[in-house]
Amino acid sequence: MRRAHLSIVYLLEDTALFGGVKIALHQAELMARLGHRVTVVSKGGRPTWFPLRADFLQVPALDPGLLPRADVTVATFWTTVAAAAEVRAGAAVHYCQGFEAGFRQNVPDHEAILDAYRLPIPCFALSPHLARLCWERFGKPGRYVPPALAPYWRPAWRRRPHRVPRLLVPNPYEIEWKGVPTALEAVRLLRASGHACRLIRVSQWPLSDSERAVILPDEFHHHLAPRAVAALLRGCDVVLAPSWEEEGFGLPVLEAMGSGVPVVASDISAFRGFAAGAAVLVPFDSPQRFADEVCGAVGDARRWRALRRAGLAASAAFSEGRIATLAEEAFYWVAEGRWRSEP
């Protein structure tokens, strides 16, 4: 028997083009497609880079008095948790996409972040290791709710890498735990050892003088809409993703796998959770290992094709249909109060 549709409100601090925002917006769209009444609420304006069809409400502040009534209110970042926990009606859930108190660049905020995590509401966790952290450290019951992979992340038909391989490095250089300097050094090592390659960079921000001083990319793309990134990615040969342990999920790795592009990534909890056996995982702080594995992947067409197949197989678990069903059940778990007795 079909359960009643829910009213769901998502709280976003801002609507800037970042993975955590994209994941929340995509989930909102999937819930709306299932017939739930969905409203995205943010202090930022309606996103121009995402084709949002769910209702959108811009507010001057995430004050509980300004929020629509809902069966479930979703906090998507630590700064939105208090507002969700104080809603006038319905239930609240914290969608943990990364443990913000583990970052070095926001140490003054750590105590406030910990206070937010201590609020007595359940969580959705983007990765299994985040669900464990929320339960073991804060006693928060949780459900694993990973991101969905949109259909436009699809492969191009190819038998081998380009003669001069195209190596894509995603994420901003300025966010230290994304590990971009490690990837840039790996490219420098490849070139120094006589292996020609083209460095393709994708970032939310323009090319900085600091990054330019390390290595000049052959192509630099910033603030590309997701579909444009997907088209660019299909023409690349390997993605390098040297994130640190602080990574919550690492959406570009999943998107690369779904696009049939082999991945060399860091051996961290987030990537082990969904990419072990599909991506090549190496120490996060070893440019030489990244360079060696990239060389092995692009230098052997059979190995390159095997990595491509493995990534496509692993990414199939993140189809929109499967993830929408999983997320919907998690919402009922919150709305029906089962989280109080089912950790």
C-alpha positions, 0 to 999 in steps of 0.5 A: 500500500502506497504511503501518503506523500510527504512535505519536505523542506531543504535548508541551504545556506547558499546556492553556490555551485558546489558538490554539496549543494548539487547533491541536495538539489538533485535529491530534492528533484528526485523526491519531487518526481516521486510526488512529494511536496518539496521546497528548497529554502535558502538565503541565496537566490534560485540557482541558475546552474541547476534546472530546479523544478521544485519550489524555491523560497529565498529568505533573509535568514534561516529563522524557523518562523520563516520556514514553511511547515513540513513533515520533514525539514532537512539541514544540509550544512552545519549552519542550518542544523539549529534552524531545522531542529527548531521547526514548528511542526514535523520532524528534522534530519541532518544530512551530513555530507562531511564532518565540518569540525575535521577541517583545519581552515575553520578551527574557530567554528569547531565548537559551534559545529560540535554543538550543532552535531549534538542536537537530538535529531537523526542524520542522513549520511552521504558515506558509511563512515559519516554514519558511523561517526555521527552514531559513535561520537554523537549518538545520532541514529542515521541512514546511509543516503548517497548521491544519485548519478544523473543520466548525463554522466555517461561514457563515450565509445572509446577503445583506448586513451588519447596518444597524448593523455588528457588528465583531469584534476577537479576541485578548487586548488584553494580547498586544501583537503581536496589535495589538488597540489598532489595531483599537480605535482604528479603531472609535473613528475610525469612530464619530467620522466618524459611522459607527455600529457595534457592537464585539464583543470576544473574548479568552481573558482578562476585560476589563482596566481598560487596555482599558476605558480605551480604548473600552468594547465593546458585547459582551465575551466571554472564554474561550468554547469554540471552538464558541461562538465560531463561533456568535458569529462567524456573526452578525458582519459584519467581523473586524479582525485587526491582528497584527504581523509576529511573528504565526505564523499568525492562526487567527481570520482563517482561522476568519472566512473559513471562516464567511463573514465578511469580514476586514480584516487586517494586511499581514504574512507570516502573512496573506499566506501564506493570506489574500492576495486573500481578506482586505483587507490593510493596514499593521498600524499604521494605524487609519485604513486599517483604518477606511477598509476596514471602511467600504468593506466594510460600506457596499457589499453587493456588495463585502461579498458578494465578500469573503465569497465570496473568504474561503470559497473560500480557506478550503476549502484547509484542510479537515480531510481535506486537512490530515490527509493533509498532516500524516500524510505529514509524520509519515512523513517524520519517522518514516522518517528522510527528513528527513535527506536531503530538506530 
